[in-house]
Amino acid sequence: MVRRELDAVYEVSKTLATSLDVHKTFREALNYLTHAFDWRRAFVVVAEGDNRLTGLCAIGLTQAEQQRLSFESGEGIVGRVFASGVPATVPDVRAEPLFLNRTGGADQSPGIPVAMLATPIRADHRTLGVLVIDCLNPEERRVFADDLRLLRMVATLMGQSLLLHRSVTAAAETLQDETRRMHKALGGQRAKIEQVVGVSKPMLNVFEQVHQVAPSRTTVLLRGESGTGKEVMARAIHSLSPRAKEPFVGVNCAALTESLLESELFGHEKGAFTGAQGQRKGRFEMAHGGTLFLDEIGDISAAFQAKLLRVLQERSFERVGGGAPVKVDVRLILATNRNLERMVQAGEFRADLYYRINVVSIQLPPLRERREDIPAMAQHFLDRFNRENDKATKFSPEAMRVLASCYWPGNVRELENCVERTATMAANDFITDLAFPCRENRCLTQVLHHIEREDAVRPSRLAEIPITEIPGNPPPRQPAFNGASAVPHGFDPGDSRPADLEALDSGFDAPLSPSAGSSASAPRADDKPEGERERLVWAMERCGWVQAKAARLLKITPRQMGYALQKHGIEVRKF
């Protein structure tokens, strides 16, 4: 029996050490013990602030029975064990007047005595809760000394876990309070930037740059990954500028074709094209005296880049179908998630336009590089959700730790959506870590965690990867938008995978994209093997396991290379 008890204590201690989530670890420990020692049911109750005992976890009880696990200190057998700190053994609960039968344990197994064992959970010289089990006791012959000894050892381990859990929770709450205090103090020192939450060092640097550049009429280029809040920051610059009372007009350049974008920005005269039934002012005219925000500036065509450059230089333009110049006074803010320097080098973006718009550049950091902002941002989004839906939903410390440890490839936009989705689907007003899909291996953005962020969204240019030249592929479909905001290049919702992978299956003979260029120093490719996986390994070995070089050797894009390595399960070696 001693060896059996030692094995049980070892398994329980190993289980409790796997996580700080006591709900999960306690339940797993109880589940193991009930099966190993033929116990019928088990549960743990812990003390709240007013010494009222409430259920923490249970095995063998229904949901309704678990909700009835509530005892006052000194009430019934469980309450007396908690108040006195002394274990209790009841050979037959039906014969015990103190037994309250809250969960209906005495009504089950009629004719067979049901025994109950309860021991206090203690740590730091105080009682934190009670561990209770019950089992069948035919003819009251079972001796419970060994069971009670094991329960006391398990309760000691549980007490240490509870103490550690509460210490970590208190530290997390203190950190959140300090974050909120610092944010409030910062808001009092500097002019408030609406809808922007951040106390991390990278964001404080961004705020400093915004406050410094806002009073001038200098052109600003906002750079950063998708979802980092470039439009919000553009509105902040406008609201802090002398033009705050004038219009703020925004245009997403990636969502419009070249002809539509020209009409949208410059306006058109009556009869300029089919459907132009009257004169229409463009966004430049609508923003006169105020601020014009051009989002996704890296996705405009080469022809339109030349037209935009002239407008920026002359501060005047002509409407589509018109001949009279129109002069405007507009402060320009632009944004992109593209690597403009690489595009200039590849001939995809005009160098003179790049110099014209890159006057003051502000880099917005991705969310994963400012994790200390996540608790305050998540709480901000939850507070807004509660106001809009008349709710009082709260985060548990465990839930906040899940949010703070996520990769967030979609940055602030993804965090906002995750908070709203989780709050909407929460079963009650308390969001725990188990409420998130990622806790059930259903992360909604897991596939995006492995995409290189630079150039993760490419413009939809059919010239980049001529799919029609790949044997066996159908003619390309016309994209819905002439930009990157709709879907990645080469991907059709009806296809089962991106066209990049289709190109790889053709033997890595897809032509170079304009952005990839050609390399005179690349190794010779005339001795490459036949198989697709063998070619990948061969290229990576020839290029020192540098993906970009291997992609050039195989005449594919780095994005295609990443898909192929993931497809064949090839682990990139680190040196």
BAMI-27835 format. One record per residue (C-alpha): z, y, x. Coordinates in pm, whole numbers, plus 50000, padded with zeros to 5 digits. Example, Ala and Ser with C-alpha at 12.3 -4.5 7.8 and 13.67 -1.06 7.14 Angstrom:
BEGIN
507804955051230/507144989451367/
This chain:
BEGIN
500005000050000/500745023950289/497225019550430/495745026250085/497805058050051/496765070250396/493105064650311/493575084249989/495295113250166/492495114050425/489765114950157/491565141949959/492155163850267/488505159850367/487395169950016/489665200550001/488375212550338/484705213150229/484925245650031/487165274349925/486105268049565/489315251749440/487825244349098/485235222249261/487325205949537/490365198849316/488165182449055/486445160749317/489835150349458/491195141349113/488035121949034/488475101149350/492185094549284/491755083848921/489155057949021/490985045549332/494405040949165/493415031848810/494855063748660/493575072848316/493595110948323/494655138748559/494835176648553/496125206448749/497705237348596/498435268948797/500685298748733/499265332448636/500985365848699/503485361448413/504375325548517/502325311148233/500605278748333/496905275048254/494475246748327/492535248548656/490665215348640/490915181348473/489485146148476/489295124748160/489845153947919/487285168447681/486395205247689/488525211747380/491485193147534/491195213147857/491385245747661/494775234647526/496235231547879/498615260747848/502395260047902/505195284947935/507575281148229/510245255848119/508205244147818/507805206547786/507675182548080/505025202648268/506885235548222/510195220348335/508645205548649/507245239848733/510515258048664/512755233248847/510395223049129/511445186549078/508915158449008/509185138848683/508295103048584/508025093148217/507415055548162/506385060547796/505465095147666/505845083747303/509555078747362/510075111847542/511175140647312/510135167347565/506515155147564/504415180847372/501215159947339/499055191347381/495985171347482/496525141247254/497405117247535/499985098647319/497445092247043/495115071947262/495485034747338/497805026747042/500264998647108/500195003247487/502775025947653/501335055847839/503175067248151/503095102848285/503795115848637/504095152848724/504865169449057/505045206149152/502365221749376/504275242249632/503335264449927/505015292950113/508405283649957/507205289249600/505755268549320/502105276049246/501365249848980/501785213848866/499745182148930/499885157448638/498465122248589/498895096048318/498075058848313/498545028448094/501855010248146/501654976647968/505114964347880/506504991948105/506384969448412/504624992948654/506695007948936/505675044049003/507455051149332/504285046649535/502205067249290/504725095549292/504895095749672/501095098449689/501095126249427/503595146549629/501415144149942/498305154049746/500185183049583/501185195849929/497515196250037/496525213549715/499215239749765/497835249250106/494295251449959/495505273649675/497315296549917/494225299850139/491995305949835/494225333849708/494425350050052/490635350550085/490235363349729/492725391449790/490895401050111/487545401649928/488965423549650/490455447049910/487065449350079/485355457349747/487945484149670/487445499250015/483665498749967/483995516749635/486415541749786/484085549350076/481145552849840/483105576949624/484215596749928/480665598250060/479435610349723/481925638649734/480905649550084/477135649450036/474885658549746/474605628649515/471495607149533/471115592049189/470475554949151/471055549149524/474065528249627/474885522749992/477675527550245/476235507250534/475255524150858/471475519050805/471645534950460/473805563750581/471095571050838/468485570450559/470575594250345/470905617650642/467135618250691/466545623650318/468905653550307/467315667850619/463685664750504/464145672950134/464295711350157/460935714050336/457415707750204/456625683350487/454705651750399/456995621150401/455975584750456/458465559350318/458175525150479/459865492350400/459505458850232/458725455249865/461795461549650/463745482849900/463715513049670/460945535049806/460145551149470/463835557549403/464115574349742/460995594949672/462575607749349/465735615649546/463765636749794/462135655249505/465435661149323/467035675349640/464095698149716/463385733649589/460695717549368/463275697649168/462475716448843/458735710448884/456915678048797/457325645648989/454145625048944/453765589749078/450685567649122/450515531249235/447335530549443/447245492449455/446975489349076/443675508049042/440125502749161/438505529149380/436615545849093/439625545748862/441885558749139/439515587849209/439435597348841/443205592748812/444025615149111/441315641849087/440515641448714/436995642948565/434675665948375/433215659248035/430325634648057/431075624948418/430785588348319/430615566548009/433655573247794/434485607047953/434495626347624/436335656547761/437735672648068/440825655548209/443255668048471/444115644548756/447505636848901/447085662849174/446745690148911/449575675648702/451865677149007/450955713349091/454075730849218/455955697949237/455745664249415/453025637649411/454145602449505/451415578549621/452775542949635/451075514349825/448965538850025/448025510950267/445965493549997/443315520249931/439725513550037/438095528550346/435795550450134/438675565049939/440655570850259/437955595750365/438175614150029/441965615550044/441875628650401/439705658150297/442075666950014/445085665850246/443345688250497/441855713850257/444475711849979/441565713749736/439265688949563/436555685949301/436915666948976/434675636848923/431405650048786/432315686148871/431365710649146/434055737449135/436865733449390/440395730449250/443265742649469/446755727849428/450215732949577/451645697849601/454335682249819/453145647349915/455355616449950/453685583450033/454985547750057/453775514650191/455045480150279/452135474450518/451985476750897/449735507250922/449615506351302/448215471251297/445735481251025/444565511051234/444105488151532/442105463551319/439925491351174/441295487150821/442955521450804/441595554550934/443455567551236/442995604051133/444485596850790/447355578050954/448205608451169/447915631250865/450385611750647/452765599850918/454465633650966/458035623250882/458515585650853/461635570750692/462185533250729/464155517150443/466075486450565/465785453250378/468815441950182/469615413450421/470215439350698/472805458650496/474825431250327/477925453150306/476115472650031/475545441949814/478975440949636/478765477549532/475095474249427/475735442549227/478675459049052/476505489648982/473845468148815/476475448448621/478135480548498/474785493048375/474135459648201/477555461648031/476875497147908/473455488447771/474625456147601/478175466147503/479775438647713/482625435647963/481235409848204/482905406848545/482145389448876/484515364249028/485145367449405/483235334649453/480235348849266/480275380049481/480305358349795/477205340049670/475405373149619/476455386049961/475165354950142/471695353049979/468535360850180/467055383849908/463345383449997/462755406549699/465475430549817/467115454549568/464675446549288/465465409449315/469225416149325/468965437249010/466985410248829/469395382948945/472435402248816/470785409548481/469585373648439/472955358548529/474905382748309/472575375748018/472915337948049/476655337548127/478665315547891/481535340647882/482545374348024/483445360048366/480605351848606/481525324548855/479525311349149/478335282248935/476445306148706/473695312148963/470615289548961/470805285549341/474105266749304/472135239249126/469325238749383/467145259749151/466735290949365/463965311249201/462755326649528/463435298949780/459765295449867/459665332349965/462465328150220/460015313350472/457285339950444/456945364350731/457915397550576/455425418050776/452165417250580/453785394250324/451755412150057/448115415250158/445465436749987/443035418349765/439875422449971/437285395349915/435875401450263/439035389250432/438635352050361/435115343950234/436045314050018/432435308349917/431695298150274/434265270450264/432615237250166/433685223649829/435265255849701/434005272849383/432865309249389/435815333649404/437155348349084/437175386049046/440785397949085/442385415848793/443485444749015/441935458649330/445275458749507/448255438449616/450615444049327/449205417049101/448875384349296/448425374949662/444855372949790/443115340349714/445625328349456/444615320949101/447255312748836/445165282948724/445095267549073/447855244949194/448135261949536/446895292649723/443325293749849/444745297350200/445665260450187/442235251350054/440745268350358/443015248150583/441895215550425/438335224350521/439135217750886/440395251551011/436855265151030/437445294850801/436215326650970/438605352051114/439885378850881/439345414950993/443065417951057/443135387851281/440525400551527/439295379151812/440985370952138/439055367752460/442065352252627/442535324752367/442375288952501/439155269852456/438995251252126/436235226552208/438645197652270/440685200551950/441455167651771/440035157651434/443075153851206/444555184651037/448145177751146/447005168651497/445105201651523/448215220851424/450415203751685/447665206651948/447235244051887/450975250951884/451435232252213/448495250352376/449935284052272/453575278052369/454605273252002/453725309351918/452305308551563/450175339951593/448405327351906/447895292751755/446385308851442/443865327951656/442965296051840/442245278051512/440455308751371/442815312051073/445285338850970/449015337151058/449735333550685/447505302950665/449235289350973/452635292850809/451435274650495/449985246250705/453125241350914/455225240450599/452775216850428/452895191150711/456615195350780/456075206151141/459235221751283/458545251451509/460235246451844/462535273751974/462555282452345/
